[in-house]
């Protein structure tokens, strides 16, 4: 006598297939979103001023952080300037930029910092969304 195997219902097989496709689609969308936020650049520009500080910070993730004094002047002639600062980070692979920033902060000379802004600040990259990519030393001291 032959034993018949119970047939799996086509409905449950279709649900499993739909679930797997939905899960795969969700993973692909999340991976694409992560890549966009991680590698995407929102803004690029230049800021000028004097470097106030450059330091290596962090408990778990050590990152290079800095501050630039922009020294914005008022519109009224003879008015005193007010201090505006620009917080930035430097990626670990850019040690030469850190050295330039440290040297310019010790001399007090004005610099032009080229930067880009990312969408999200990840803790292993830096505290800020602004990352310095080049330092142009002007040679002028304040």
N, CA, C and O atoms as a DFTB+ gen file, in Angstrom:
568 C
 N C O
     1  1       0.839      -1.169       0.000
     2  2       0.000       0.000       0.000
     3  2       0.892       1.243       0.000
     4  3       1.860       1.329       0.756
     5  1       0.554       2.181      -0.845
     6  2       1.339       3.398      -0.965
     7  2       0.830       4.438       0.013
     8  3      -0.371       4.600       0.229
     9  1       1.808       5.145       0.605
    10  2       1.419       6.248       1.491
    11  2       1.532       7.545       0.721
    12  3       2.509       7.786       0.012
    13  1       0.558       8.340       0.867
    14  2       0.569       9.630       0.186
    15  2       1.127      10.688       1.119
    16  3       0.797      10.754       2.303
    17  1       1.983      11.507       0.540
    18  2       2.522      12.643       1.304
    19  2       1.504      13.765       1.244
    20  3       0.913      14.034       0.198
    21  1       1.313      14.406       2.370
    22  2       0.374      15.522       2.326
    23  2       0.952      16.658       1.479
    24  3       2.124      17.013       1.607
    25  1       0.129      17.204       0.635
    26  2       0.563      18.312      -0.214
    27  2       0.521      19.606       0.582
    28  3      -0.429      19.885       1.314
    29  1       1.594      20.394       0.414
    30  2       1.587      21.685       1.108
    31  2       0.643      22.609       0.363
    32  3       0.531      22.578      -0.863
    33  1      -0.001      23.395       1.115
    34  2      -0.983      24.277       0.507
    35  2      -0.267      25.351      -0.290
    36  3       0.739      25.898       0.161
    37  1      -0.769      25.646      -1.442
    38  2      -0.152      26.650      -2.304
    39  2      -0.288      28.040      -1.686
    40  3       0.485      28.945      -1.998
    41  1      -1.274      28.197      -0.812
    42  2      -1.482      29.482      -0.162
    43  2      -0.342      29.780       0.822
    44  3       0.172      30.899       0.844
    45  1       0.054      28.800       1.630
    46  2       1.138      29.024       2.580
    47  2       2.474      29.176       1.851
    48  3       3.341      29.926       2.299
    49  1       2.644      28.474       0.739
    50  2       3.864      28.601      -0.051
    51  2       3.955      30.007      -0.655
    52  3       5.038      30.589      -0.702
    53  1       2.849      30.542      -1.106
    54  2       2.799      31.899      -1.669
    55  2       3.083      32.953      -0.607
    56  3       3.740      33.958      -0.878
    57  1       2.582      32.716       0.609
    58  2       2.833      33.665       1.704
    59  2       4.307      33.684       2.081
    60  3       4.880      34.742       2.342
    61  1       4.916      32.498       2.105
    62  2       6.347      32.415       2.424
    63  2       7.188      33.151       1.376
    64  3       8.120      33.885       1.705
    65  1       6.837      32.937       0.127
    66  2       7.556      33.590      -0.963
    67  2       7.386      35.111      -0.875
    68  3       8.353      35.848      -1.065
    69  1       6.188      35.581      -0.594
    70  2       5.928      37.014      -0.447
    71  2       6.709      37.589       0.734
    72  3       7.272      38.680       0.643
    73  1       6.738      36.849       1.840
    74  2       7.493      37.298       3.013
    75  2       8.983      37.418       2.695
    76  3       9.619      38.401       3.076
    77  1       9.544      36.423       2.000
    78  2      10.970      36.452       1.653
    79  2      11.290      37.620       0.727
    80  3      12.302      38.299       0.903
    81  1      10.437      37.849      -0.247
    82  2      10.650      38.972      -1.164
    83  2      10.545      40.307      -0.439
    84  3      11.339      41.216      -0.681
    85  1       9.569      40.423       0.446
    86  2       9.409      41.667       1.213
    87  2      10.608      41.908       2.122
    88  3      11.084      43.037       2.246
    89  1      11.095      40.842       2.758
    90  2      12.267      40.966       3.624
    91  2      13.496      41.376       2.825
    92  3      14.256      42.246       3.250
    93  1      13.692      40.754       1.675
    94  2      14.826      41.094       0.810
    95  2      14.735      42.538       0.323
    96  3      15.742      43.247       0.315
    97  1      13.563      42.980      -0.075
    98  2      13.354      44.352      -0.528
    99  2      13.637      45.345       0.602
   100  3      14.260      46.382       0.377
   101  1      13.184      45.030       1.802
   102  2      13.428      45.887       2.963
   103  2      14.922      45.999       3.250
   104  3      15.417      47.092       3.527
   105  1      15.641      44.892       3.189
   106  2      17.090      44.905       3.434
   107  2      17.804      45.732       2.371
   108  3      18.714      46.495       2.697
   109  1      17.411      45.596       1.114
   110  2      18.039      46.362       0.031
   111  2      17.777      47.854       0.213
   112  3      18.685      48.667       0.036
   113  1      16.547      48.220       0.565
   114  2      16.207      49.635       0.768
   115  2      16.984      50.207       1.950
   116  3      17.509      51.317       1.859
   117  1      17.065      49.471       3.056
   118  2      17.815      49.952       4.222
   119  2      19.305      50.083       3.919
   120  3      19.946      51.034       4.367
   121  1      19.856      49.145       3.166
   122  2      21.275      49.231       2.781
   123  2      21.521      50.443       1.890
   124  3      22.518      51.144       2.063
   125  1      20.627      50.694       0.943
   126  2      20.765      51.863       0.061
   127  2      20.647      53.162       0.857
   128  3      21.391      54.110       0.604
   129  1      19.724      53.216       1.811
   130  2      19.566      54.397       2.657
   131  2      20.810      54.629       3.507
   132  3      21.271      55.764       3.631
   133  1      21.359      53.567       4.093
   134  2      22.578      53.688       4.888
   135  2      23.729      54.209       4.028
   136  3      24.455      55.110       4.448
   137  1      23.901      53.651       2.834
   138  2      24.976      54.105       1.937
   139  2      24.795      55.570       1.558
   140  3      25.767      56.324       1.515
   141  1      23.568      55.974       1.287
   142  2      23.299      57.377       0.953
   143  2      23.665      58.291       2.111
   144  3      24.330      59.306       1.908
   145  1      23.240      57.946       3.328
   146  2      23.524      58.776       4.494
   147  2      25.000      58.740       4.880
   148  3      25.532      59.738       5.366
   149  1      25.661      57.619       4.675
   150  2      27.059      57.463       5.078
   151  2      28.018      58.143       4.099
   152  3      28.971      58.797       4.524
   153  1      27.778      57.996       2.798
   154  2      28.702      58.519       1.795
   155  2      28.248      59.831       1.165
   156  3      29.054      60.521       0.540
   157  1      26.975      60.189       1.317
   158  2      26.449      61.387       0.668
   159  2      26.987      62.675       1.268
   160  3      27.221      62.766       2.473
   161  1      27.181      63.676       0.406
   162  2      27.635      64.998       0.830
   163  2      26.523      65.991       0.568
   164  3      25.999      66.077      -0.542
   165  1      26.170      66.733       1.590
   166  2      25.054      67.666       1.525
   167  2      25.499      69.042       1.060
   168  3      24.763      69.725       0.347
   169  1      26.701      69.457       1.458
   170  2      27.150      70.820       1.236
   171  2      28.671      70.821       1.110
   172  3      29.348      70.013       1.745
   173  1      29.204      71.722       0.296
   174  2      30.646      71.912       0.196
   175  2      30.917      73.398       0.221
   176  3      30.130      74.185      -0.305
   177  1      32.039      73.796       0.837
   178  2      32.335      75.215       0.902
   179  2      33.675      75.505       1.544
   180  3      34.492      74.611       1.768
   181  1      33.879      76.787       1.837
   182  2      35.118      77.261       2.450
   183  2      34.768      78.191       3.600
   184  3      33.853      79.007       3.495
   185  1      35.496      78.062       4.687
   186  2      35.376      78.973       5.823
   187  2      36.764      79.527       6.124
   188  3      37.757      78.807       6.020
   189  1      36.836      80.800       6.497
   190  2      38.113      81.438       6.798
   191  2      38.115      81.944       8.227
   192  3      37.090      82.395       8.740
   193  1      39.272      81.867       8.866
   194  2      39.416      82.345      10.234
   195  2      40.693      81.817      10.840
   196  3      41.621      81.428      10.131
   197  1      40.734      81.805      12.157
   198  2      41.897      81.269      12.859
   199  2      41.477      80.030      13.636
   200  3      40.404      79.991      14.237
   201  1      42.331      79.028      13.613
   202  2      42.043      77.772      14.305
   203  2      42.253      77.991      15.801
   204  3      43.338      78.383      16.231
   205  1      41.223      77.738      16.580
   206  2      41.280      77.909      18.032
   207  2      41.797      76.636      18.694
   208  3      42.628      76.688      19.600
   209  1      41.290      75.486      18.227
   210  2      41.723      74.229      18.836
   211  2      41.587      73.084      17.858
   212  3      40.747      73.089      16.959
   213  1      42.455      72.093      18.071
   214  2      42.382      70.811      17.375
   215  2      42.696      69.764      18.426
   216  3      43.723      69.849      19.100
   217  1      41.826      68.781      18.573
   218  2      42.048      67.767      19.606
   219  2      41.530      66.417      19.152
   220  3      40.675      66.317      18.272
   221  1      42.064      65.396      19.768
   222  2      41.610      64.025      19.528
   223  2      40.695      63.677      20.685
   224  3      41.125      63.663      21.838
   225  1      39.422      63.393      20.381
   226  2      38.419      63.179      21.419
   227  2      37.790      61.806      21.297
   228  3      37.870      61.149      20.259
   229  1      37.159      61.389      22.389
   230  2      36.358      60.187      22.347
   231  2      36.785      59.153      23.354
   232  3      37.956      59.074      23.725
   233  1      35.822      58.353      23.799
   234  2      36.082      57.263      24.728
   235  2      36.270      55.968      23.940
   236  3      37.293      55.297      24.073
   237  1      35.291      55.626      23.131
   238  2      35.357      54.408      22.332
   239  2      35.965      54.712      20.959
   240  3      36.898      54.039      20.521
   241  1      35.430      55.724      20.296
   242  2      35.908      56.117      18.972
   243  2      36.702      57.405      19.101
   244  3      36.147      58.436      19.481
   245  1      37.987      57.364      18.793
   246  2      38.845      58.547      18.845
   247  2      38.723      59.293      17.525
   248  3      39.025      58.744      16.465
   249  1      38.279      60.544      17.588
   250  2      38.118      61.365      16.396
   251  2      38.808      62.696      16.587
   252  3      38.991      63.151      17.716
   253  1      39.193      63.328      15.479
   254  2      39.806      64.655      15.522
   255  2      38.725      65.706      15.381
   256  3      37.958      65.700      14.418
   257  1      38.671      66.604      16.345
   258  2      37.678      67.673      16.361
   259  2      38.395      69.012      16.461
   260  3      39.481      69.098      17.035
   261  1      37.790      70.054      15.905
   262  2      38.415      71.363      15.955
   263  2      37.400      72.479      15.959
   264  3      36.195      72.268      15.818
   265  1      37.932      73.682      16.126
   266  2      37.086      74.868      16.179
   267  2      37.811      76.004      15.466
   268  3      39.002      76.229      15.677
   269  1      37.077      76.706      14.628
   270  2      37.604      77.827      13.863
   271  2      36.906      79.095      14.324
   272  3      35.677      79.138      14.387
   273  1      37.683      80.136      14.649
   274  2      37.141      81.434      15.017
   275  2      36.964      82.216      13.726
   276  3      37.946      82.528      13.052
   277  1      35.705      82.542      13.369
   278  2      35.417      83.207      12.099
   279  2      35.596      84.710      12.161
   280  3      35.795      85.335      11.120
   281  1      35.536      85.308      13.319
   282  2      35.690      86.747      13.530
   283  2      34.841      87.558      12.560
   284  3      35.368      88.258      11.696
   285  1      33.542      87.462      12.707
   286  2      32.605      88.187      11.875
   287  2      32.533      89.634      12.342
   288  3      32.483      89.908      13.541
   289  1      32.529      90.558      11.384
   290  2      32.473      91.971      11.718
   291  2      31.071      92.504      11.486
   292  3      30.367      92.063      10.578
   293  1      30.674      93.463      12.320
   294  2      29.348      94.054      12.210
   295  2      29.244      94.954      10.997
   296  3      30.254      95.316      10.393
   297  1      28.016      95.315      10.642
   298  2      27.782      96.149       9.468
   299  2      28.067      97.617       9.761
   300  3      28.319      98.383       8.831
   301  1      28.035      98.031      11.029
   302  2      28.249      99.421      11.398
   303  2      29.749      99.664      11.545
   304  3      30.451      98.912      12.222
   305  1      30.223     100.723      10.902
   306  2      31.648     101.041      10.962
   307  2      32.044     101.402      12.380
   308  3      31.352     102.165      13.053
   309  1      33.153     100.853      12.826
   310  2      33.635     101.139      14.169
   311  2      33.046     100.218      15.234
   312  3      33.428     100.299      16.401
   313  1      32.126      99.352      14.846
   314  2      31.554      98.445      15.839
   315  2      32.538      97.313      16.112
   316  3      33.363      96.972      15.264
   317  1      32.440      96.749      17.279
   318  2      33.377      95.683      17.643
   319  2      32.956      94.369      16.999
   320  3      31.766      94.094      16.850
   321  1      33.931      93.569      16.622
   322  2      33.590      92.282      16.026
   323  2      33.052      91.324      17.083
   324  3      33.453      91.385      18.245
   325  1      32.165      90.461      16.684
   326  2      31.711      89.419      17.598
   327  2      32.271      88.093      17.111
   328  3      32.515      87.890      15.922
   329  1      32.463      87.212      18.059
   330  2      33.121      85.951      17.748
   331  2      32.083      84.898      17.372
   332  3      31.156      84.606      18.128
   333  1      32.267      84.347      16.195
   334  2      31.441      83.228      15.742
   335  2      32.391      82.069      15.487
   336  3      33.447      82.241      14.878
   337  1      32.010      80.889      15.955
   338  2      32.901      79.741      15.783
   339  2      32.276      78.712      14.849
   340  3      31.058      78.643      14.684
   341  1      33.138      77.930      14.256
   342  2      32.749      76.868      13.338
   343  2      33.371      75.588      13.860
   344  3      34.595      75.458      13.892
   345  1      32.531      74.633      14.272
   346  2      32.995      73.339      14.777
   347  2      33.157      72.391      13.597
   348  3      32.306      72.353      12.707
   349  1      34.243      71.627      13.585
   350  2      34.494      70.717      12.476
   351  2      35.171      69.446      12.959
   352  3      35.649      69.366      14.091
   353  1      35.200      68.459      12.083
   354  2      35.876      67.190      12.329
   355  2      36.848      66.930      11.186
   356  3      36.728      67.509      10.106
   357  1      37.811      66.051      11.443
   358  2      38.754      65.618      10.410
   359  2      38.765      64.098      10.430
   360  3      38.927      63.488      11.487
   361  1      38.593      63.485       9.264
   362  2      38.600      62.019       9.206
   363  2      39.993      61.489       9.526
   364  3      40.998      62.133       9.225
   365  1      40.040      60.317      10.134
   366  2      41.294      59.701      10.593
   367  2      42.345      59.545       9.504
   368  3      43.542      59.641       9.775
   369  1      41.912      59.308       8.294
   370  2      42.862      59.075       7.206
   371  2      43.602      60.350       6.786
   372  3      44.557      60.276       6.014
   373  1      43.182      61.504       7.276
   374  2      43.764      62.791       6.885
   375  2      44.693      63.353       7.955
   376  3      44.473      64.460       8.448
   377  1      45.730      62.598       8.316
   378  2      46.680      63.057       9.338
   379  2      47.416      64.324       8.914
   380  3      47.740      65.164       9.753
   381  1      47.682      64.465       7.615
   382  2      48.387      65.659       7.139
   383  2      47.558      66.926       7.373
   384  3      48.119      67.992       7.623
   385  1      46.248      66.817       7.295
   386  2      45.369      67.969       7.566
   387  2      45.420      68.320       9.047
   388  3      45.445      69.498       9.404
   389  1      45.435      67.312       9.910
   390  2      45.520      67.560      11.359
   391  2      46.816      68.305      11.680
   392  3      46.806      69.243      12.477
   393  1      47.920      67.901      11.073
   394  2      49.223      68.569      11.299
   395  2      49.167      70.023      10.851
   396  3      49.654      70.905      11.559
   397  1      48.582      70.286       9.685
   398  2      48.450      71.675       9.198
   399  2      47.601      72.515      10.154
   400  3      47.937      73.663      10.443
   401  1      46.505      71.938      10.640
   402  2      45.635      72.654      11.574
   403  2      46.350      72.931      12.887
   404  3      46.231      74.026      13.437
   405  1      47.091      71.955      13.396
   406  2      47.839      72.152      14.641
   407  2      48.892      73.244      14.480
   408  3      49.035      74.096      15.357
   409  1      49.630      73.231      13.369
   410  2      50.653      74.250      13.129
   411  2      50.046      75.649      13.006
   412  3      50.588      76.609      13.554
   413  1      48.932      75.766      12.295
   414  2      48.309      77.086      12.142
   415  2      47.687      77.570      13.446
   416  3      47.627      78.776      13.683
   417  1      47.224      76.660      14.294
   418  2      46.658      77.104      15.573
   419  2      47.762      77.608      16.506
   420  3      47.536      78.515      17.307
   421  1      48.952      77.018      16.402
   422  2      50.070      77.464      17.241
   423  2      50.611      78.823      16.807
   424  3      51.061      79.601      17.649
   425  1      50.574      79.122      15.516
   426  2      51.082      80.400      15.022
   427  2      50.016      81.490      15.039
   428  3      50.348      82.675      15.025
   429  1      48.752      81.110      15.069
   430  2      47.666      82.096      15.082
   431  2      47.365      82.685      13.721
   432  3      46.668      83.696      13.632
   433  1      47.871      82.079      12.655
   434  2      47.637      82.623      11.321
   435  2      46.250      82.267      10.810
   436  3      45.649      81.275      11.220
   437  1      45.760      83.104       9.902
   438  2      44.462      82.856       9.282
   439  2      44.582      81.724       8.282
   440  3      45.604      81.575       7.611
   441  1      43.533      80.933       8.189
   442  2      43.491      79.826       7.240
   443  2      42.151      79.821       6.520
   444  3      41.158      80.361       7.006
   445  1      42.152      79.208       5.371
   446  2      40.922      78.923       4.640
   447  2      40.738      77.412       4.701
   448  3      41.612      76.658       4.274
   449  1      39.610      76.975       5.227
   450  2      39.317      75.553       5.361
   451  2      38.264      75.144       4.343
   452  3      37.152      75.671       4.350
   453  1      38.610      74.211       3.469
   454  2      37.625      73.618       2.558
   455  2      36.984      72.441       3.274
   456  3      37.674      71.616       3.874
   457  1      35.667      72.370       3.209
   458  2      34.934      71.342       3.951
   459  2      33.791      70.791       3.124
   460  3      33.405      71.357       2.101
   461  1      33.262      69.681       3.588
   462  2      31.983      69.188       3.097
   463  2      31.148      68.766       4.292
   464  3      31.670      68.418       5.351
   465  1      29.850      68.804       4.095
   466  2      28.908      68.467       5.161
   467  2      28.181      67.188       4.779
   468  3      27.666      67.054       3.669
   469  1      28.149      66.259       5.711
   470  2      27.445      64.987       5.515
   471  2      26.030      65.106       6.082
   472  3      25.732      66.026       6.844
   473  1      25.174      64.179       5.706
   474  2      23.793      64.177       6.189
   475  2      23.689      63.796       7.664
   476  3      22.876      64.357       8.399
   477  1      24.511      62.846       8.092
   478  2      24.424      62.319       9.451
   479  2      25.826      62.227      10.042
   480  3      26.782      61.899       9.339
   481  1      25.946      62.518      11.332
   482  2      27.221      62.355      12.034
   483  2      27.254      60.974      12.680
   484  3      26.464      60.684      13.579
   485  1      28.170      60.124      12.220
   486  2      28.354      58.808      12.817
   487  2      29.463      58.909      13.860
   488  3      30.465      59.580      13.612
   489  1      29.319      58.267      15.014
   490  2      30.280      58.452      16.115
   491  2      31.704      58.012      15.790
   492  3      32.643      58.542      16.384
   493  1      31.900      57.082      14.890
   494  2      33.256      56.630      14.563
   495  2      33.928      57.548      13.543
   496  3      35.125      57.418      13.286
   497  1      33.171      58.468      12.965
   498  2      33.724      59.395      11.975
   499  2      34.092      60.734      12.587
   500  3      35.157      61.284      12.307
   501  1      33.204      61.255      13.425
   502  2      33.423      62.559      14.023
   503  2      32.179      63.055      14.722
   504  3      31.081      62.542      14.503
   505  1      32.357      64.054      15.563
   506  2      31.260      64.601      16.355
   507  2      30.331      65.473      15.503
   508  3      29.129      65.540      15.758
   509  1      30.892      66.137      14.498
   510  2      30.109      67.059      13.678
   511  2      29.809      66.449      12.319
   512  3      30.286      65.364      11.986
   513  1      29.006      67.172      11.540
   514  2      28.700      66.774      10.169
   515  2      29.669      67.421       9.181
   516  3      29.667      67.086       7.997
   517  1      30.504      68.356       9.672
   518  2      31.436      69.096       8.818
   519  2      32.816      68.457       8.863
   520  3      33.378      68.262       9.941
   521  1      33.374      68.126       7.676
   522  2      34.673      67.471       7.587
   523  2      35.612      68.297       6.721
   524  3      35.275      68.665       5.596
   525  1      36.791      68.583       7.257
   526  2      37.779      69.380       6.544
   527  2      38.509      68.491       5.547
   528  3      38.958      67.397       5.888
   529  1      38.624      68.977       4.295
   530  2      39.323      68.218       3.253
   531  2      40.594      68.911       2.790
   532  3      41.437      68.279       2.154
   533  1      40.757      70.208       3.097
   534  2      41.964      70.922       2.700
   535  2      42.149      72.152       3.579
   536  3      41.184      72.774       4.023
   537  1      43.413      72.487       3.820
   538  2      43.770      73.669       4.609
   539  2      44.655      74.553       3.741
   540  3      45.679      74.102       3.228
   541  1      44.260      75.809       3.578
   542  2      45.076      76.772       2.864
   543  2      45.546      77.813       3.870
   544  3      44.753      78.593       4.396
   545  1      46.833      77.811       4.123
   546  2      47.405      78.761       5.079
   547  2      47.707      80.067       4.350
   548  3      48.363      80.070       3.308
   549  1      47.221      81.178       4.907
   550  2      47.393      82.475       4.235
   551  2      48.677      83.179       4.653
   552  3      49.150      84.056       3.929
   553  1      49.251      82.825       5.790
   554  2      50.471      83.467       6.263
   555  2      50.214      84.736       7.046
   556  3      51.148      85.329       7.584
   557  1      48.953      85.166       7.120
   558  2      48.607      86.374       7.880
   559  2      48.287      86.016       9.299
   560  3      47.469      85.129       9.545
   561  1      48.923      86.695      10.259
   562  2      48.607      86.465      11.662
   563  2      47.640      87.520      12.140
   564  3      47.638      88.649      11.647
   565  1      46.822      87.149      13.099
   566  2      45.873      88.110      13.687
   567  2      46.505      88.848      14.814
   568  3      45.864      89.698      15.431
